Amino acid sequence: MQIRPAAALTGALIGMSALFLPTATAQADGRTTHHHTVTVAHRGASAYAPENTLAAVDAADDLGIDWVENDVQRTRDGELIVMHDTTLSRTTDVEQVFPDRAPWKISDFTLDEIEKLDAGSWFGPEFQGETVPTLEEYMDRVSDNHQKLLLELKAPELYPGIERQTLRELRREGWLDHRHRRRLIIQSFSADSVRAVHRLRPDVKTGFLGTPAVADLPEYAEFSDQINPSYTTIDAGYVSAVRSVDGAHGKPLEVYTWTVNDGPSAVSVAGMGVSGIITNKPDVIRDALDDAS
């Protein structure tokens, strides 16, 4: 079967199932969570601190958010860093520090050069001097905060072998131990990359970013535990169709949808039965779901 990368909505073709908003429970630490809808801080709490920085991880922790999402790429000298764009220009001062190095692709710079950049001032003066973290630094901070990590392999076609390298670093930092593995999901827009992760470490939970056609879901389920689409591309019928298929670990496929930043939209997609919501404003989403329970 040829996997298609995207598909139209399928609600008209699939029977509607009974829908329930998630219920809320209080944890021992006072946090309120939903049984069926996880709130994930997109690039950290990126509405309140510069994205994909340690400050954004801490901002999520300050808000009581357990899950953070990040993006992993590779420098010219083979080091793994955390950044969303494949170029450095939007979220650092690289154009001032290295004016003659356009188009400022991550893969054209060494880690030492990237560590000289300011990755915080663009967001606000209070974040001046914030740096681009290595994956190791990022994982250490997430661990220190007792948080969980939704790790995206960004543009893996640019970095051959990044799946194996990332898993090696995760293993070295203890993230693939049985106790910590439950705090990790690896996802990508590349089906080949997700498939490679599953082949290398079938015990690791994985997610495919996108909205595959319903007919193709069984093939994605061979190497994925989640289907993670934009919330603008789904309806209740599509979510029901995804959840009716068992994923790579024999459990129904989950749906983590992105990027939802307002309360009404969060309540709407939670009502569709999604398992998680990825958001720049995790406190807004969590509170909206709490209020709707």
Sequence and secondary structure as in RCSB ss.txt:
>XXXX:A:sequence
MQIRPAAALTGALIGMSALFLPTATAQADGRTTHHHTVTVAHRGASAYAPENTLAAVDAADDLGIDWVENDVQRT
RDGELIVMHDTTLSRTTDVEQVFPDRAPWKISDFTLDEIEKLDAGSWFGPEFQGETVPTLEEYMDRVSDNHQKLL
LELKAPELYPGIERQTLRELRREGWLDHRHRRRLIIQSFSADSVRAVHRLRPDVKTGFLGTPAVADLPEYAEFSD
QINPSYTTIDAGYVSAVRSVDGAHGKPLEVYTWTVNDGPSAVSVAGMGVSGIITNKPDVIRDALDDAS
>XXXX:A:secstr
    SB    TTTS         EEE TTS EEESS EEEETTTTTTTS TTSHHHHHHHHHTT  EEEEEEEE 
TTS EEE SSSBSTTTS HHHHSTTSTT BGGGS HHHHTTS SSTTT GGGTT    BHHHHHHHHHHTT EEE
EEE SGGGSTTHHHHHHHHHHHTTTTSHHHHTTEEEEES HHHHHHHHHH TTSEEEEESB  GGGHHHHTTT S
EEE BGGG  HHHHHHHHTSB TTSSB EEEEB   SHHHHHHHHHTT SEEEES HHHHHHHHHHH 
